[in-house]
Amino acid sequence: MPVKTKAKSNSRKAAVKASKNGKSKISNQKSKIKKWVLLSKEGNKDMRDLLGGKGAGLAEMTNAGLPVPPSFTITTEACNWYSAHGNQFPKGMWDQVVEAMKKTERAAGKKFGDAKNPLLVSVRSGAKFSMPGMMDTVLNLGLDDVTMQAVIAQTGNERFAYDAYRRLIQMFGRIVMGIDGKKFDALLDEAKKQRGMQLGKANPEKDTKDTDLTTDDLKEVVAKYKELYKNELGEDFPQDPHKQLDLAIQAVFGSWMGKRAVDYRRLNKIPDNLGTAVNVCTMVFGNMGDDSGTGVAFTRDPSTGEDDLYGEFLINAQGEDVVAGIRTPMKIAEMRERMPEMYHQFREIARKMEKHYREMQDLEFTVEKGKLYMLQTRTGKRTARSAVKIAVDMVEQGLITKKEAVQRIDPMHVVQLLAPRFDDAGKKAATERGDYLASGINASPGAATGMAVFDPDTADEWNKQGKAVILVRYETAPDDVHGMYASKGILTQHGGATSHAAVVARGAGLPCVAGCEEIHVNEAAKKFSVNGREIAQGDYVSIDGTTGQVFAGKIQTINPEFEQETDLQTILGWADEFRRLQVWANGDYPRDAVRARAFGAQGIGLCRTEHMFFETERLPIVRQMILAKSAAERQPFLDQLLPIQRGDFYGILEAMDGLPTVIRLIDPPLHEFLPPFEELLTDVTKLKEQIRYMERENVDFSTQKQELAEKEQMLHAVESMREANPMLGLRGCRLGITMPEITKMQVRAIFEAACQLKKEGKDPRPEVMIPLVGFVTELKNQREILEAEAKQVMADQGIEVEYKFGTMIEIPRAALTADEIAEYAEFCSFGTNDLTQTALGASRDDSERGYLQKYIEMKIIPDNPFQVLDRKGVGQLMELAVKNGRRVNQNLDFGACGEHAGEPQSIAFMHEIGQNYVSCSPFRVPVARLAAAQAALGQVTKDK
Amino acid sequence: MPVKTKAKSNSRKAAVKASKNGKSKISNQKSKIKKWVLLSKEGNKDMRDLLGGKGAGLAEMTNAGLPVPPSFTITTEACNWYSAHGNQFPKGMWDQVVEAMKKTERAAGKKFGDAKNPLLVSVRSGAKFSMPGMMDTVLNLGLDDVTMQAVIAQTGNERFAYDAYRRLIQMFGRIVMGIDGKKFDALLDEAKKQRGMQLGKANPEKDTKDTDLTTDDLKEVVAKYKELYKNELGEDFPQDPHKQLDLAIQAVFGSWMGKRAVDYRRLNKIPDNLGTAVNVCTMVFGNMGDDSGTGVAFTRDPSTGEDDLYGEFLINAQGEDVVAGIRTPMKIAEMRERMPEMYHQFREIARKMEKHYREMQDLEFTVEKGKLYMLQTRTGKRTARSAVKIAVDMVEQGLITKKEAVQRIDPMHVVQLLAPRFDDAGKKAATERGDYLASGINASPGAATGMAVFDPDTADEWNKQGKAVILVRYETAPDDVHGMYASKGILTQHGGATSHAAVVARGAGLPCVAGCEEIHVNEAAKKFSVNGREIAQGDYVSIDGTTGQVFAGKIQTINPEFEQETDLQTILGWADEFRRLQVWANGDYPRDAVRARAFGAQGIGLCRTEHMFFETERLPIVRQMILAKSAAERQPFLDQLLPIQRGDFYGILEAMDGLPTVIRLIDPPLHEFLPPFEELLTDVTKLKEQIRYMERENVDFSTQKQELAEKEQMLHAVESMREANPMLGLRGCRLGITMPEITKMQVRAIFEAACQLKKEGKDPRPEVMIPLVGFVTELKNQREILEAEAKQVMADQGIEVEYKFGTMIEIPRAALTADEIAEYAEFCSFGTNDLTQTALGASRDDSERGYLQKYIEMKIIPDNPFQVLDRKGVGQLMELAVKNGRRVNQNLDFGACGEHAGEPQSIAFMHEIGQNYVSCSPFRVPVARLAAAQAALGQVTKDK
């Protein structure tokens, strides 16, 4: 936002107005030179882009009439100009700094560099977002050999003055000039050690404190610091305060492009072109006696949300002492007793600030000789729990509206709030015990403790015996699902945030740490090792899916209950009032449906029928069905599966009574149900070799030969079904079209179950969904076959069941031909996982394990497109589909049932393009309810 | 095209005018009833939709004043109405038939069913496209016991009359009423046998002919036929000629939906809703003595294109005798001597017809007692060679324009014309010897003979020894390529028309029979077996890639030379005048470039650099490069590859001197260069088992252990690179971004080669192409890195090389974001193979082997989308890309380099959306030149 000079108008009103217009037209009649420096009274809280968070806060407080030391801010634009022009100040900036300093002097009644009444200032960086890696604060700027004498004269406190001076030289030397801080520390330590020995301390290295140093000690330290400075830099510590200021400003500007800051921005996706502002603020001193002090406080408890001041306070100390932990600060409550007047004055200001900002504030203040100064205010960071409580309380207190409350909660906080978590003390204790093992990808939030098991069958068995287990695998595969469901949590060595393990875990609401490459899983030996330590089957492990940490041993977990989270329920209730998008859930089993309803789901948007096929007792039938050579051979096995599937559907339709339940017909490539090719190949090769030797040795090998024949048969069957790219192979409706008998069986099972429920007075609402349609003719083919079957069942049973017929849109061609599809579908559900894979030509598993992470690091892509929907590519297809589909069929419903349907940014997009619903994992339903409401209310900027 | 009744206007002019308006408004004042029946004089050649090909031909000839027996046609609309309404004639149709018959009677001067002067007619089906499976001709309709006597009286030829009658009963009984034809044949054979015995023939069963039968014999046959008819149908042969006609019309209508006709249409993609017309034509008799006869003839030689009548003629015979082959017909030239007047009259008519239709005609005629009648005319089918010569000759003769000549050649005829083919006699001889083995998919046209080899290395070796080899594989893989290039032809047991083998073969112009599942290839034993016969390595086989046939032994091949095909060159020269689309070629080696230029290519649109990596001597270096753990470890191998690649590029840029050469940087997943996983797994398993036994037997196994270690290392390397869906994995620019050193080496090689050529006074035009871009940031990244490298090389060499930088558009996201890509690309080349795979979510190999064929059979899709571009899906993305890309960058060039770029329908689409060029295999360049011209000239309807 360029600040153009037009007419002199430094008044606060003009500035506020300009900012409200979205453009800062603060002007300067004298010249055409841009305004690079603003006095605090010239800014306001909405000017964070230009003044940074800190500068905007100072300005807002100043204009709110709070006691803020006079200060000014050099804009982020000056920083950007500086970076872009070979580290030169923009023309006119320095003059404006000098001018602003004069005005600050007048306000403070002191003069920068004055030998009688010197003004000291602090210089701080302050970007739009609070950001580590940039220049720290330099205090006491303006001190030199001359002004120090004036400070001594004014305060009558020589020790204070020397202490301030040595702090300046240290900070300036280290932060501004880049001298290794340890060198200053060493000199100070040396002085303390000498003093400690003189004081006869037992351990002078450790026990001696800064405060033990005498004025003479400090004089000595100042002298040594100056010597160090000169030795390091070849010049004297600058005795010209304006030179100090010049160098400090340059240091702040330079730190913006420093490695640490750049790295941080890369990690946190903050653009490089924001720049940082520089805040120059009149020094106030909390260390001028017992009527002085300093503190930091939140207006409410950032951890619980309780409506009470929360913070720490130190008497006769400077801010850095609080941070450095040299002295143990007191709780802010104690201030009430120790400095009652100051406390009440501060509490009043805190209340005023909260009312002013209509948000919980994080404040810094200093008391100088009984006078309170506010140094900083910003929106306070808080836990999920606190955020929710504060929002609800503030509505009740009339501070904010329900709408604002809903807008303020980060939807990801909801996930955090509902996930089981480790007891903090327990986690700390485990770490101290040395039980921290490794960190992986925090693939599904929550924490769990249990006995390690290394195969799904054992997991299942032990679970039935009432044992809590953690399933540990190199990576998981579809036939591990029964074991995953039987576990309290999942840990894998391999695979990303959307690997099979991660997706299933999130779907089931189980904690999962994935891709924990530090551990080495040996499934055959039933153990894993990490850094020389071994965890065997039955040993306890604890995993934190929220942070990705893995511990040995047990840690106590706390399990929040959705029903008891009344504040969250309140917020979600308000969210429901605002949102347009319906929130459905994905769920394959009645237990999922029950959970989904409890979380507020308005339907099941994806019931996968194939997970049921993987269950242990069914898999043999499924395999025989697959290996059948013809429809006729296949039928007996389908006949066996029919009652089982009918039972599945009866259960879920019963649980979803009265709500729509979208059942997707069989989707995955059939070879997924068969034993892995590699395993069979190994077995066959091994057996052949064994038989060769046995033959030579004249040993009877008839058993082996029998086994070989069986394995070879299976190997050939699996081989004949192997595909180069199964993701793009014989699956989805391609199965239903080439083997209609399978899908017919499924439709029969659905409608027989629905008819049964109707007879029992229930209200089943099945919706049949055909996967992987690319050509409308596929849909037409399936619809005709399946509707005939459905009608047949209903006729046989003499029952009419209301139902819908729809399709998934998960390959680009389906999206591109939605106008055709609209003629044969009543609803379309975007399968955003597969649509992303095909639209981007990127296999999820392969790319997440491979180049995708590198792409994100290199900023080739902003996010993992399997987590956050790619609007420009995948989104464009979706938007096209909605538009073209509705043009032909106005009543066509659009939903989405991929991973993205539970991700707030993606939900916002789905709202924008006019979808009817999203369908996410049951545990994500509260998140989606909130995100959908926020989408309806419009985007709000969030602090990083 | 519905024929609406409005006003009576049966004049020829009105009909012609109506048809020219595109709507037949032939009308009937009497009522609102549609006109279902047209006299021949009411139609014309453009009414094929309504009258069928035959009816339109009869009408056109009638109106051209040719001697056509009076006739009328019942429209295809009547047929459709009949099929759609439970096999009922539409209202008023029969009355119109009776009315038309009356007018025909007047024109013929005879009366249908008249006891004195009866009119006999033929009834024939006639759809828009000539189509087997529909009702054959019924002749002599109108004969019954009464009218037959009149025929005897009129002709004085009792035998002729009885013969005609028995033919009617036989044809009517079989064709109209569905009596098994063999039953009629048996009765006739019995009569012949009796007559033969009476004549004392040695073998009365075989030697006796129809013509040996006496009048009495025929009377007897008629009686027995009537008896058979009654026994079969329970009613007498209809004595009412109008009933005969009614039933015959119904039979024609019914045959349209008969199984054979429906199957034929399915196979040939003819819509079901065309319907067939019924032609009722006054009978003329070529069997009324030596002044009568019948014949069929083409106006030019359909095999060579020579401008001379070509056909056959029989004196004193009916048309069916020519077809039945009972008597050997004479060449049409002989007619000049035997019936000079008739011959000249016919030749005159033939010339007139050709001039009238401006096309080579296929004519049927009959001479009845010295009078010539034309019975049928249609565009004559012809060979590729003939088509080209006729088109060129007709332009020279002023019959057609160059434009028409270009429009008339089926582009696929060009492929046929240029492919090597088997000598017809040789093929026939092989078949007679019993050397025909099997048929597979005709995957790449042409014929080849050679010794069977079963692995690429032997192919390579034997080829170097000067042996002609045919590579026989279960299926081919990328590292077979050197062996494929060394072969004369390729035969695979497995894989479809776009399998690896097929694609490489078409690219190399090698004949290929793919997916020949009848043969069983045993690569280990170096042989294949088929129907109990074995072909071992070194045995001769002959494959015909145009037909898909496979023979044992040698067959002589004929190899057309493009340079000698002067007529084709003429046509292509004309085509070049009309087309806008440039035609480039894909080619990896200098030899491809030379070939491409010879065929008229205007550039190389795709030079793949990876094929070069597969070459035997380079592969070990490539493997080491791939297995390197870091960029630093990789560099030495890249340094080894640099001069080799520079040599590759020098060669192709030199060959393409002055023409653009698009070089695509490395594209395939790296594991393609490594040994197959399955092979390694088998080896490792085997070795482990062997060592186990050797250990037990105390045998020294150090060699095995060493081998195991090496294989295991490679296995792990390959395993770590394995991908679930390599098509969507780490390939294309993803390689170049994660391993920029590889692409840098390639760019360096390109520019070093170009600089060298410049120094030698050549004009290299390299264009660097980045594959698999999905995000513009990928392109930006690569462009920056690679342009820096290119500039460095040019600076080092002190040479400026003109070049372009572009990308492939082969995944949907690239097409959807072409506006962004346009900012960083100077050209975009559609990779339609991959774009089809991703847009349709269909792996080419998997789907072609699997469900795709079934989809085509089920009419789920009209064509294989990997052969004919899917306009609605893939095409939509391409159109979007061109539009959006050009909006941002007007000068952005668009090309295509997938399989589709050599397929005429797809080329037409690429012309329509405004692409600049297509790039196909060199052998397809002539096809593409022609197809591009036809696209520019607009679509022409072609006969099926």
Interface residues (C-beta under 8 A of the other chain):
Chain A: E678 L681 T682 T685 K686 K688 E689 Q690 Y693 E723 A724 N725 P726 M727 L728 G729 L730 R734 I737 T738 L772 G774 F775 T777 E778 N781 E810 I811 P812 R813 L816 T817 E820 D834 Q837 T838 A839 L840 G841 A842 S843 D845 D846 S847 G850 Y851 K854 Y855 M858 K859 I860 I861 D870 K872 G873 V874 Q876 L877
Chain B: E678 L681 T682 T685 K686 K688 E689 Q690 Y693 E723 A724 N725 P726 M727 L728 G729 L730 R734 I737 T738 L772 G774 F775 T777 E778 N781 E810 I811 P812 R813 L816 T817 E820 D834 Q837 T838 A839 L840 G841 A842 S843 D845 D846 S847 G850 Y851 K854 Y855 M858 K859 I860 I861 D870 K872 G873 V874 Q876 L877
